[in-house]
Amino acid sequence: MIPQLQVGCRFPDFEVPDHTGALRRLSDFAGKDPLALIIYRGWW
């Protein structure tokens, strides 16, 4: 089980494909520019 994230906790690094299919890691972007992470649950 994954522990719940708390305010101020570091988000775990993960890897997902981008719109071209290339794999991208959260750590590739974090700390370089402002970052907004949006997670959609499903394909409605």
N, C-alpha and C positions, 0 to 999 in steps of 0.2 A: 504494500500500500504506500502511496506517495503522501508524505505529510503535507498538511495544508500550509500555504504560504501566508506569512504574517506581514503586516506593514513594516517596511524597512528590510525585509529579508531579500536576499539575492535570488533572482529567478534562475532556475536550472537551465543550463545550456542545452540546446536541442538543434536538430538538423531537419530541414524540410525542403522540398523542391520549390524553386521559384517558377515564374510564368514560362520560362524557357526549358524547364526540366533540370536545370543545374541545381545541385544541392547547396544550400546556404545554411550557415550556423548563426545563431543569435549572437555569439561572441564576435562574429565578423563585423557587426554593426554597433554593438553596445559600447558606449564610452567615446564614440567618435563624433556623433551628431545627436541631436534630440531624437528619441525613438518612441514611436507609438506602436504598441503591440495589440492587435485586434484578432481575436479568435472567434470564428463563426462555428457554431455547432450545427452541422447539417448542410444540406443542399436544398433549402426551400426555394 
